[in-house]
């Protein structure tokens, strides 16, 4: 971040992991650089925003609302929550626990694991002892896939759900058949956006691989920043920030972009996915 800030750039598009994004906010703010975040969405980013940062992925508050809506509709009464203690997963876990219990429901266990952990036996034992209707993994796919596999191997038969940090297709390579039926709460990826067909084909042709989970949002963020420079008539910091704050930008793949006074996306973009046949599909 410091290298970019001193290199003469006039704007920033980026921020995948919330924990890594948090310390960059002040650097870009001090450098008077408008920043658009396409992926990171922890609510912890909001109070740390110096005023130059705009988030185009819905926040953890929206994800929790979607998760509770889904759980309630499917008669889930009790859940176990597992996070990794980082800015993203702990924020999502804490928000889920707070709102789930406020709705009169039960959290049977609240687990924090270490990144890179290989053996989840003790966590699985703790989860199973509470007999929850569902397990909600709020961290990233690399470790989430292992937990899912070990939950099924050790006999857990309830619903397993994951947050948007686990919406990568790579989850299925790690979890294998255990990922069948897993529910995911996700930003709308290219696979589920009709407007993304041409983008997906062009991306595949250029890079030899399918777009990643945040490719469309990153594309939209880049277009939004370019639009802001053009509309402001310059790269002047104050003019660009004011232009972004007043945006109603519709030239996107992922949907219209406008912002709340907190500079978060003014609508929820979360969808519910289900693992079927080794891939994500839209849940019915």
C-alpha positions in Angstrom: 0.0 0.0 0.0 2.8 2.4 0.9 4.6 1.7 -2.4 1.4 2.3 -4.4 0.6 5.5 -2.5 4.0 6.9 -3.3 4.1 5.8 -6.9 1.9 8.5 -8.5 -1.3 6.5 -8.9 -4.6 8.5 -8.7 -6.9 5.8 -7.4 -7.1 2.3 -6.0 -9.3 -0.8 -6.8 -8.6 -3.6 -4.4 -9.1 -5.3 -1.1 -9.9 -9.1 -0.9 -9.2 -10.1 2.6 -10.7 -7.7 5.2 -7.8 -8.3 7.7 -5.2 -7.3 5.1 -7.3 -4.4 3.8 -7.9 -2.7 7.2 -4.3 -1.3 7.6 -4.3 0.0 4.0 -7.2 2.4 4.6 -5.3 5.0 6.5 -2.4 4.8 4.1 -4.6 5.5 1.1 -6.6 8.1 3.0 -3.5 10.0 4.0 -2.4 9.9 0.4 -5.7 11.3 -0.8 -6.5 8.4 -3.0 -10.1 7.3 -3.7 -10.4 3.6 -3.1 -13.1 1.1 -4.3 -13.2 -2.3 -2.5 -14.7 -5.0 -4.6 -14.5 -7.9 -2.2 -13.6 -7.2 1.5 -16.8 -6.6 3.4 -16.2 -6.8 7.2 -18.2 -4.2 9.1 -14.9 -3.4 10.9 -13.9 -1.6 7.7 -16.7 1.0 8.1 -15.5 2.9 11.2 -11.9 2.8 9.9 -12.8 4.5 6.7 -11.1 7.9 6.4 -13.7 9.0 3.9 -12.1 7.9 0.7 -13.2 4.3 0.6 -16.2 2.8 -1.1 -17.4 -0.8 -0.7 -19.3 -2.4 -3.6 -19.8 -5.8 -2.0 -22.5 -5.9 0.6 -21.3 -6.0 4.2 -21.5 -8.6 6.9 -24.7 -7.2 8.1 -26.4 -8.1 4.8 -24.8 -11.5 4.8 -26.1 -12.3 8.3 -29.6 -11.1 7.3 -29.5 -13.5 4.3 -28.2 -16.4 6.4 -30.9 -15.9 9.1 -33.6 -15.6 6.5 -32.4 -18.9 5.0 -32.0 -20.7 8.3 -35.4 -19.6 9.5 -37.2 -20.6 6.3 -35.6 -24.1 6.6 -36.7 -24.6 10.3 -33.2 -24.3 11.7 -33.4 -23.6 15.4 -29.9 -24.1 16.6 -26.5 -23.5 15.0 -22.8 -23.9 15.8 -20.6 -21.1 14.5 -16.9 -21.6 13.5 -14.5 -18.7 12.7 -10.7 -18.2 12.5 -10.4 -15.0 14.6 -9.5 -12.7 11.7 -11.3 -9.4 10.8 -13.6 -11.0 8.3 -14.5 -14.3 9.8 -14.8 -13.1 13.4 -16.9 -10.2 12.4 -19.3 -12.4 10.5 -19.4 -14.9 13.3 -20.0 -12.2 16.0 -22.8 -10.6 13.9 -24.4 -14.0 13.3 -24.3 -14.9 17.0 -25.7 -11.5 18.1 -28.6 -11.5 15.6 -29.4 -15.2 15.8 -29.7 -15.1 19.6 -31.7 -11.8 19.4 -34.2 -13.7 17.2 -34.6 -16.2 20.1 -32.6 -18.9 18.6 -29.7 -21.0 20.0 -26.0 -21.0 19.4 -24.8 -24.4 20.7 -21.1 -23.6 20.3 -18.9 -20.8 19.1 -15.5 -22.1 17.9 -12.4 -20.3 16.8 -9.8 -22.3 14.9 -6.3 -21.5 13.6 -5.5 -20.9 9.9 -3.8 -23.9 8.4 -5.2 -26.3 10.9 -5.3 -29.9 9.6 -7.1 -31.9 12.3 -10.5 -30.6 13.4 -11.4 -33.6 15.6 -11.7 -31.6 18.8 -13.8 -29.0 17.1 -16.1 -31.6 15.5 -16.5 -33.3 18.8 -17.5 -30.1 20.5 -19.9 -29.2 17.7 -21.6 -32.7 17.7 -22.0 -32.6 21.5 -24.4 -29.6 21.1 -26.3 -31.4 18.3 -27.0 -28.2 16.3 -29.4 -28.2 13.4 -26.7 -26.4 11.3 -23.0 -25.5 11.3 -22.0 -22.1 9.9 -18.3 -21.7 8.8 -17.6 -18.0 8.5 -13.9 -18.1 7.2 -12.2 -19.1 3.9 -12.6 -22.1 1.7 -9.1 -23.6 2.1 -9.6 -24.6 5.7 -13.4 -24.7 5.4 -13.2 -27.6 2.9 -11.2 -29.6 5.5 -13.7 -28.9 8.3 -16.6 -29.9 6.0 -15.0 -33.2 5.1 -14.2 -34.0 8.7 -17.6 -33.1 9.9 -19.2 -35.6 7.5 -16.5 -38.3 8.1 -17.2 -38.1 11.8 -20.9 -38.4 11.4 -22.4 -34.9 11.5 -25.6 -35.1 9.4 -27.1 -31.6 9.8 -26.9 -28.6 7.5 -23.5 -27.1 6.7 -23.4 -23.5 5.5 -20.5 -21.2 4.6 -20.0 -17.5 4.2 -18.8 -15.7 1.0 -15.1 -16.3 1.9 -15.8 -19.9 0.9 -17.7 -19.3 -2.3 -14.7 -20.5 -4.5 -15.1 -23.6 -6.6 -11.9 -24.8 -5.0 -14.0 -25.7 -1.9 -15.2 -28.8 -3.8 -11.7 -30.0 -4.6 -10.8 -29.9 -0.9 -14.1 -31.1 0.6 -14.9 -33.7 -2.1 -18.3 -35.4 -1.9 -18.8 -33.9 1.6 -19.6 -30.6 0.0 -22.7 -32.0 -1.6 -25.7 -30.0 -0.2 -23.5 -27.4 1.5 -25.2 -24.0 1.5 -23.2 -20.8 0.6 -24.1 -17.2 1.1 -22.3 -15.3 -1.7 -22.0 -12.2 -3.8 -23.4 -12.9 -7.3 -20.5 -14.5 -9.2 -20.2 -14.6 -12.9 -21.9 -18.0 -13.1 -25.2 -16.6 -11.9 -25.3 -13.3 -13.7 -26.9 -13.3 -17.1 -25.1 -10.1 -17.9 -21.8 -11.8 -17.4 -21.9 -14.2 -20.3 -19.8 -12.1 -22.7 -17.5 -11.1 -19.9 -17.0 -14.8 -18.9 -16.2 -15.8 -22.5 -13.7 -13.0 -23.0 -12.1 -13.7 -19.7 -11.8 -17.4 -20.5 -10.2 -16.6 -23.9 -7.8 -14.1 -22.5 -6.6 -16.0 -19.4 -7.5 -19.7 -20.1 -9.5 -20.0 -16.9 -12.9 -19.1 -15.6 -13.4 -15.8 -13.7 -12.9 -16.0 -10.0 -15.6 -15.3 -7.4 -14.9 -11.6 -7.3 -13.9 -11.0 -10.9 -17.1 -9.3 -11.9 -17.1 -7.0 -8.9 -13.5 -6.1 -9.6 -14.4 -5.4 -13.2 -17.3 -3.2 -12.1 -15.2 -1.4 -9.5 -12.6 -0.5 -12.2 -15.3 0.8 -14.5 -16.8 2.8 -11.6 -13.6 4.5 -10.8 -12.9 5.3 -14.5 -16.5 6.7 -14.7 -15.9 8.8 -11.6 -12.7 10.4 -13.1 -14.6 11.2 -16.3 -17.7 12.5 -14.6 -15.6 14.6 -12.2 -13.6 16.0 -15.1 -10.4 15.4 -13.3 -8.6 13.2 -10.8 -9.0 15.8 -8.1 -9.5 13.9 -4.8 -12.5 15.9 -3.4 -14.3 15.9 -6.8 -13.9 12.2 -7.3 -15.0 11.3 -3.8 -18.1 13.5 -4.1 -18.9 12.0 -7.5 -18.6 8.5 -6.1 -20.8 9.4 -3.1 -23.5 10.6 -5.4 -23.2 7.7 -7.9 -26.1 5.7 -9.4 -23.9 3.7 -11.6 -25.7 1.2 -13.8 -23.1 0.3 -16.5 -22.2 -2.9 -14.5 -22.4 -6.7 -14.7 -23.3 -7.2 -11.0 -26.1 -4.7 -10.7 -26.6 -1.0 -9.9 -24.1 0.7 -7.6 -25.0 3.5 -5.2 -23.8 4.2 -1.7 -25.1 4.8 1.8 -23.7 7.8 3.8 -21.2 5.2 5.3 -20.0 4.5 1.7 -21.2 0.9 1.7 -23.3 -0.6 -1.1 -26.9 0.7 -0.7 -28.5 -2.7 -1.4 -27.9 -6.3 -0.5 -26.3 -8.3 -3.3 -26.2 -11.7 -1.5 -27.6 -14.8 -3.0 -27.9 -18.4 -1.6 -25.9 -21.1 -3.3 -26.0 -24.9 -2.9 -23.3 -27.4 -3.6 -24.4 -29.9 -6.2 -22.3 -32.3 -8.3 -19.1 -30.7 -7.3 -20.1 -27.1 -8.2 -22.1 -24.2 -6.9 -25.7 -23.8 -8.1 -28.4 -21.3 -7.1 -30.3 -22.8 -4.2 -34.0 -23.3 -4.8 
